[in-house]
């Protein structure tokens, strides 16, 4: 397939959506973390706070890992650089593009290994078992720097920040009590789905109406 500048612009737009959403996840998590740290009444060991950490780590690492994807049917920053080689006389030398790919590989190397060993897959003997928050956030910064290098060449413009401003007062949710009447409302426990599955296998109940997972971004 012939690579064109217009095609590169389209891929750049797709990459920046991934990048800015990763930065959005990072920004929201650290704002919430600051709220928790500043309030001794909630800054204590808790299942919910552990869940926040697990959710942040899995989400941010998977998204960074995706930006390093090398598959030909993959949208990633690495593939964008690879496609730029096809129009290198107009953009940069082969050596310069390869250097940026190596820079990206180095920046995300430990992220990729961690993701492949402990998140997207589970290795019998993981090579890397620990990452720091600093490593993850520095990797995000490196990705943004390399993205801007591509953006400058492809569109003759760059982004000031990967963190898009949230247009609503989203912190208002923390000003309202989360539990009404100090009791949690009922919800669908996983065990009830297990029971339904058993009944369905025996033909005793029709399948419930399913709700689609909403992947719309709120930022």
Protein Blocks (a to p, Z undefined) as FASTA:
>chain_A
ZZdfklmmmmmmmmmmmmmmmmmmmmmmmmmmmmmmmmmklmccdfklmmmmmmmmmmmm
mmmmmmmpcbfkbccfklmmmmmmmmmmmmmcfklmmmmmmmmmmmmmmmmmmmmmmmmp
ccfbdfblcdcfklmmmmmmmmmmmmmmmmmmmnopacfbfcdcdfbdfklmmmpcfbgh
hiacddddfklmmmmmmmmmnopaccdddddddfbdfZZ
